[in-house]
């Protein structure tokens, strides 16, 4: 026989918790990845000079 009603009632909250945990993990991973990427980009002097030129042109 298949799962009973109690197994189904217990499975629903477990699935909700699992999906929420996975979504939180993905969101934090993206956030940390972007943060580290921006830190690495900000240390590159060539990109820094390029951004300075772009912002100086936009102020005119």
Biopython code that builds the backbone (N, CA, C, O; Angstrom):
import numpy as np
from Bio.PDB.StructureBuilder import StructureBuilder

atoms = [
    (1, "UNK", "N", (0.837, -1.181, 0.000)),
    (1, "UNK", "CA", (0.000, 0.000, 0.000)),
    (1, "UNK", "C", (0.885, 1.249, 0.000)),
    (1, "UNK", "O", (2.068, 1.203, 0.338)),
    (2, "UNK", "N", (0.287, 2.327, -0.379)),
    (2, "UNK", "CA", (0.987, 3.599, -0.445)),
    (2, "UNK", "C", (1.099, 4.250, 0.920)),
    (2, "UNK", "O", (0.709, 3.667, 1.932)),
    (3, "UNK", "N", (1.622, 5.437, 0.942)),
    (3, "UNK", "CA", (1.762, 6.143, 2.220)),
    (3, "UNK", "C", (0.396, 6.498, 2.803)),
    (3, "UNK", "O", (-0.560, 6.775, 2.078)),
    (4, "UNK", "N", (0.336, 6.481, 4.116)),
    (4, "UNK", "CA", (-0.900, 6.828, 4.802)),
    (4, "UNK", "C", (-1.053, 8.328, 4.935)),
    (4, "UNK", "O", (-0.178, 9.092, 4.528)),
    (5, "UNK", "N", (-2.158, 8.741, 5.501)),
    (5, "UNK", "CA", (-2.461, 10.164, 5.649)),
    (5, "UNK", "C", (-1.471, 10.840, 6.604)),
    (5, "UNK", "O", (-1.116, 12.002, 6.408)),
    (6, "UNK", "N", (-1.020, 10.108, 7.646)),
    (6, "UNK", "CA", (-0.069, 10.711, 8.591)),
    (6, "UNK", "C", (1.286, 10.967, 7.927)),
    (6, "UNK", "O", (1.929, 11.985, 8.183)),
    (7, "UNK", "N", (1.710, 10.037, 7.076)),
    (7, "UNK", "CA", (2.979, 10.246, 6.376)),
    (7, "UNK", "C", (2.898, 11.457, 5.461)),
    (7, "UNK", "O", (3.845, 12.238, 5.371)),
    (8, "UNK", "N", (1.775, 11.612, 4.786)),
    (8, "UNK", "CA", (1.599, 12.766, 3.908)),
    (8, "UNK", "C", (1.561, 14.073, 4.690)),
    (8, "UNK", "O", (2.138, 15.076, 4.270)),
    (9, "UNK", "N", (0.870, 14.051, 5.844)),
    (9, "UNK", "CA", (0.801, 15.259, 6.667)),
    (9, "UNK", "C", (2.163, 15.633, 7.236)),
    (9, "UNK", "O", (2.450, 16.815, 7.425)),
    (10, "UNK", "N", (3.003, 14.646, 7.511)),
    (10, "UNK", "CA", (4.343, 14.936, 8.006)),
    (10, "UNK", "C", (5.281, 15.341, 6.874)),
    (10, "UNK", "O", (6.224, 16.098, 7.103)),
    (11, "UNK", "N", (5.044, 14.860, 5.680)),
    (11, "UNK", "CA", (5.933, 15.147, 4.549)),
    (11, "UNK", "C", (5.785, 16.590, 4.070)),
    (11, "UNK", "O", (6.773, 17.193, 3.650)),
    (12, "UNK", "N", (4.604, 17.148, 4.120)),
    (12, "UNK", "CA", (4.377, 18.499, 3.604)),
    (12, "UNK", "C", (5.240, 19.532, 4.331)),
    (12, "UNK", "O", (5.930, 20.301, 3.661)),
    (13, "UNK", "N", (5.237, 19.588, 5.667)),
    (13, "UNK", "CA", (6.117, 20.563, 6.335)),
    (13, "UNK", "C", (7.598, 20.293, 6.082)),
    (13, "UNK", "O", (8.391, 21.231, 5.997)),
    (14, "UNK", "N", (7.977, 19.024, 5.961)),
    (14, "UNK", "CA", (9.380, 18.717, 5.680)),
    (14, "UNK", "C", (9.782, 19.231, 4.311)),
    (14, "UNK", "O", (10.884, 19.756, 4.148)),
    (15, "UNK", "N", (8.913, 19.091, 3.330)),
    (15, "UNK", "CA", (9.203, 19.623, 1.999)),
    (15, "UNK", "C", (9.308, 21.140, 2.029)),
    (15, "UNK", "O", (10.183, 21.710, 1.378)),
    (16, "UNK", "N", (8.436, 21.796, 2.769)),
    (16, "UNK", "CA", (8.464, 23.258, 2.868)),
    (16, "UNK", "C", (9.776, 23.709, 3.505)),
    (16, "UNK", "O", (10.400, 24.658, 3.030)),
    (17, "UNK", "N", (10.194, 23.045, 4.565)),
    (17, "UNK", "CA", (11.446, 23.387, 5.233)),
    (17, "UNK", "C", (12.632, 23.140, 4.293)),
    (17, "UNK", "O", (13.557, 23.950, 4.238)),
    (18, "UNK", "N", (12.607, 22.040, 3.565)),
    (18, "UNK", "CA", (13.710, 21.725, 2.654)),
    (18, "UNK", "C", (13.814, 22.760, 1.533)),
    (18, "UNK", "O", (14.913, 23.214, 1.214)),
    (19, "UNK", "N", (12.695, 23.134, 0.940)),
    (19, "UNK", "CA", (12.709, 24.112, -0.149)),
    (19, "UNK", "C", (13.155, 25.478, 0.366)),
    (19, "UNK", "O", (13.926, 26.170, -0.299)),
    (20, "UNK", "N", (12.680, 25.863, 1.533)),
    (20, "UNK", "CA", (13.078, 27.145, 2.128)),
    (20, "UNK", "C", (14.573, 27.162, 2.426)),
    (20, "UNK", "O", (15.247, 28.159, 2.167)),
    (21, "UNK", "N", (15.093, 26.069, 2.967)),
    (21, "UNK", "CA", (16.515, 25.985, 3.271)),
    (21, "UNK", "C", (17.347, 26.058, 1.994)),
    (21, "UNK", "O", (18.367, 26.746, 1.963)),
    (22, "UNK", "N", (16.929, 25.364, 0.951)),
    (22, "UNK", "CA", (17.667, 25.411, -0.310)),
    (22, "UNK", "C", (17.632, 26.814, -0.918)),
    (22, "UNK", "O", (18.648, 27.293, -1.421)),
    (23, "UNK", "N", (16.479, 27.472, -0.876)),
    (23, "UNK", "CA", (16.374, 28.819, -1.430)),
    (23, "UNK", "C", (17.263, 29.792, -0.658)),
    (23, "UNK", "O", (17.908, 30.654, -1.255)),
    (24, "UNK", "N", (17.296, 29.657, 0.652)),
    (24, "UNK", "CA", (18.152, 30.502, 1.480)),
    (24, "UNK", "C", (19.627, 30.248, 1.169)),
    (24, "UNK", "O", (20.419, 31.187, 1.090)),
    (25, "UNK", "N", (19.986, 28.996, 0.997)),
    (25, "UNK", "CA", (21.366, 28.662, 0.662)),
    (25, "UNK", "C", (21.787, 29.237, -0.679)),
    (25, "UNK", "O", (22.894, 29.759, -0.815)),
    (26, "UNK", "N", (20.918, 29.144, -1.659)),
    (26, "UNK", "CA", (21.220, 29.709, -2.981)),
    (26, "UNK", "C", (21.346, 31.229, -2.892)),
    (26, "UNK", "O", (22.265, 31.811, -3.467)),
    (27, "UNK", "N", (20.434, 31.866, -2.180)),
    (27, "UNK", "CA", (20.472, 33.327, -2.048)),
    (27, "UNK", "C", (21.758, 33.786, -1.355)),
    (27, "UNK", "O", (22.395, 34.745, -1.788)),
    (28, "UNK", "N", (22.130, 33.095, -0.280)),
    (28, "UNK", "CA", (23.361, 33.478, 0.421)),
    (28, "UNK", "C", (24.589, 33.208, -0.445)),
    (28, "UNK", "O", (25.544, 33.985, -0.425)),
    (29, "UNK", "N", (24.570, 32.127, -1.192)),
    (29, "UNK", "CA", (25.684, 31.831, -2.088)),
    (29, "UNK", "C", (25.857, 32.890, -3.155)),
    (29, "UNK", "O", (26.978, 33.299, -3.456)),
    (30, "UNK", "N", (24.759, 33.332, -3.723)),
    (30, "UNK", "CA", (24.820, 34.390, -4.736)),
    (30, "UNK", "C", (25.328, 35.685, -4.109)),
    (30, "UNK", "O", (26.160, 36.379, -4.692)),
    (31, "UNK", "N", (24.826, 36.004, -2.923)),
    (31, "UNK", "CA", (25.238, 37.242, -2.252)),
    (31, "UNK", "C", (26.737, 37.231, -1.950)),
    (31, "UNK", "O", (27.442, 38.196, -2.243)),
    (32, "UNK", "N", (27.217, 36.135, -1.366)),
    (32, "UNK", "CA", (28.635, 36.055, -1.033)),
    (32, "UNK", "C", (29.488, 36.049, -2.292)),
    (32, "UNK", "O", (30.552, 36.667, -2.322)),
    (33, "UNK", "N", (29.033, 35.358, -3.330)),
    (33, "UNK", "CA", (29.786, 35.323, -4.576)),
    (33, "UNK", "C", (29.914, 36.698, -5.199)),
    (33, "UNK", "O", (30.992, 37.076, -5.656)),
    (34, "UNK", "N", (28.824, 37.450, -5.223)),
    (34, "UNK", "CA", (28.870, 38.811, -5.769)),
    (34, "UNK", "C", (29.763, 39.717, -4.926)),
    (34, "UNK", "O", (30.489, 40.558, -5.457)),
    (35, "UNK", "N", (29.701, 39.537, -3.626)),
    (35, "UNK", "CA", (30.528, 40.357, -2.727)),
    (35, "UNK", "C", (32.009, 40.097, -2.988)),
    (35, "UNK", "O", (32.793, 41.040, -3.102)),
    (36, "UNK", "N", (32.400, 38.820, -3.083)),
    (36, "UNK", "CA", (33.804, 38.492, -3.342)),
    (36, "UNK", "C", (34.220, 38.953, -4.730)),
    (36, "UNK", "O", (35.344, 39.418, -4.920)),
    (37, "UNK", "N", (33.322, 38.829, -5.700)),
    (37, "UNK", "CA", (33.648, 39.260, -7.052)),
    (37, "UNK", "C", (33.883, 40.771, -7.093)),
    (37, "UNK", "O", (34.835, 41.230, -7.725)),
    (38, "UNK", "N", (33.033, 41.542, -6.432)),
    (38, "UNK", "CA", (33.208, 42.995, -6.409)),
    (38, "UNK", "C", (34.488, 43.391, -5.685)),
    (38, "UNK", "O", (35.145, 44.355, -6.077)),
    (39, "UNK", "N", (34.849, 42.663, -4.639)),
    (39, "UNK", "CA", (36.111, 42.958, -3.945)),
    (39, "UNK", "C", (37.294, 42.715, -4.875)),
    (39, "UNK", "O", (38.232, 43.512, -4.905)),
    (40, "UNK", "N", (37.258, 41.620, -5.633)),
    (40, "UNK", "CA", (38.351, 41.333, -6.565)),
    (40, "UNK", "C", (38.416, 42.367, -7.675)),
    (40, "UNK", "O", (39.503, 42.790, -8.067)),
    (41, "UNK", "N", (37.263, 42.775, -8.183)),
    (41, "UNK", "CA", (37.226, 43.777, -9.251)),
    (41, "UNK", "C", (37.762, 45.107, -8.740)),
    (41, "UNK", "O", (38.486, 45.802, -9.453)),
    (42, "UNK", "N", (37.413, 45.460, -7.519)),
    (42, "UNK", "CA", (37.830, 46.764, -6.989)),
    (42, "UNK", "C", (39.340, 46.840, -6.781)),
    (42, "UNK", "O", (39.880, 47.941, -6.667)),
    (43, "UNK", "N", (40.026, 45.724, -6.728)),
    (43, "UNK", "CA", (41.477, 45.727, -6.546)),
    (43, "UNK", "C", (42.229, 45.834, -7.869)),
    (43, "UNK", "O", (43.451, 45.985, -7.872)),
    (44, "UNK", "N", (41.520, 45.759, -8.989)),
    (44, "UNK", "CA", (42.162, 45.790, -10.308)),
    (44, "UNK", "C", (42.366, 47.247, -10.727)),
    (44, "UNK", "O", (41.385, 47.955, -10.952)),
    (45, "UNK", "N", (43.619, 47.716, -10.838)),
    (45, "UNK", "CA", (43.876, 49.123, -11.162)),
    (45, "UNK", "C", (43.394, 49.502, -12.567)),
    (45, "UNK", "O", (43.001, 50.647, -12.791)),
    (46, "UNK", "N", (43.418, 48.573, -13.502)),
    (46, "UNK", "CA", (42.974, 48.885, -14.867)),
    (46, "UNK", "C", (41.475, 49.181, -14.899)),
    (46, "UNK", "O", (41.035, 50.123, -15.557)),
    (47, "UNK", "N", (40.709, 48.384, -14.197)),
    (47, "UNK", "CA", (39.261, 48.627, -14.130)),
    (47, "UNK", "C", (38.977, 49.911, -13.365)),
    (47, "UNK", "O", (38.059, 50.652, -13.715)),
    (48, "UNK", "N", (39.753, 50.175, -12.332)),
    (48, "UNK", "CA", (39.572, 51.406, -11.548)),
    (48, "UNK", "C", (39.776, 52.642, -12.419)),
    (48, "UNK", "O", (38.997, 53.592, -12.342)),
    (49, "UNK", "N", (40.819, 52.633, -13.245)),
    (49, "UNK", "CA", (41.074, 53.768, -14.139)),
    (49, "UNK", "C", (39.944, 53.915, -15.163)),
    (49, "UNK", "O", (39.522, 55.029, -15.471)),
    (50, "UNK", "N", (39.466, 52.803, -15.678)),
    (50, "UNK", "CA", (38.369, 52.836, -16.649)),
    (50, "UNK", "C", (37.107, 53.432, -16.012)),
    (50, "UNK", "O", (36.427, 54.250, -16.632)),
    (51, "UNK", "N", (36.798, 53.030, -14.791)),
    (51, "UNK", "CA", (35.620, 53.565, -14.108)),
    (51, "UNK", "C", (35.776, 55.057, -13.817)),
    (51, "UNK", "O", (34.805, 55.808, -13.908)),
    (52, "UNK", "N", (36.983, 55.490, -13.470)),
    (52, "UNK", "CA", (37.209, 56.913, -13.229)),
    (52, "UNK", "C", (36.938, 57.718, -14.493)),
    (52, "UNK", "O", (36.309, 58.775, -14.440)),
    (53, "UNK", "N", (37.419, 57.212, -15.636)),
    (53, "UNK", "CA", (37.167, 57.913, -16.904)),
    (53, "UNK", "C", (35.673, 57.967, -17.222)),
    (53, "UNK", "O", (35.167, 58.995, -17.672)),
    (54, "UNK", "N", (34.984, 56.879, -16.990)),
    (54, "UNK", "CA", (33.542, 56.837, -17.278)),
    (54, "UNK", "C", (32.798, 57.838, -16.411)),
    (54, "UNK", "O", (31.937, 58.566, -16.906)),
    (55, "UNK", "N", (33.119, 57.884, -15.114)),
    (55, "UNK", "CA", (32.404, 58.778, -14.224)),
    (55, "UNK", "C", (32.767, 60.241, -14.470)),
    (55, "UNK", "O", (31.927, 61.120, -14.281)),
    (56, "UNK", "N", (33.980, 60.511, -14.880)),
    (56, "UNK", "CA", (34.365, 61.895, -15.214)),
    (56, "UNK", "C", (33.601, 62.376, -16.442)),
    (56, "UNK", "O", (33.204, 63.539, -16.509)),
    (57, "UNK", "N", (33.393, 61.493, -17.411)),
    (57, "UNK", "CA", (32.641, 61.869, -18.611)),
    (57, "UNK", "C", (31.184, 62.115, -18.285)),
    (57, "UNK", "O", (30.566, 63.002, -18.873)),
    (58, "UNK", "N", (30.618, 61.349, -17.360)),
    (58, "UNK", "CA", (29.207, 61.513, -17.046)),
    (58, "UNK", "C", (28.938, 62.775, -16.243)),
    (58, "UNK", "O", (27.799, 63.242, -16.214)),
    (59, "UNK", "N", (29.954, 63.349, -15.586)),
    (59, "UNK", "CA", (29.771, 64.577, -14.802)),
    (59, "UNK", "C", (29.705, 65.813, -15.696)),
    (59, "UNK", "O", (29.193, 66.851, -15.277)),
    (60, "UNK", "N", (30.214, 65.714, -16.918)),
    (60, "UNK", "CA", (30.244, 66.880, -17.800)),
    (60, "UNK", "C", (28.879, 67.226, -18.316)),
    (60, "UNK", "O", (28.730, 68.184, -19.074)),
]
sb = StructureBuilder()
sb.init_structure("model")
sb.init_model(0)
sb.init_chain("A")
sb.init_seg("    ")
for serial, (resi, resn, name, xyz) in enumerate(atoms, 1):
    if name == "N":
        sb.init_residue(resn, " ", resi, " ")
    sb.init_atom(name, np.array(xyz, "f"), 0.0, 1.0, " ", f" {name:<3s}", serial, name[0])
structure = sb.get_structure()
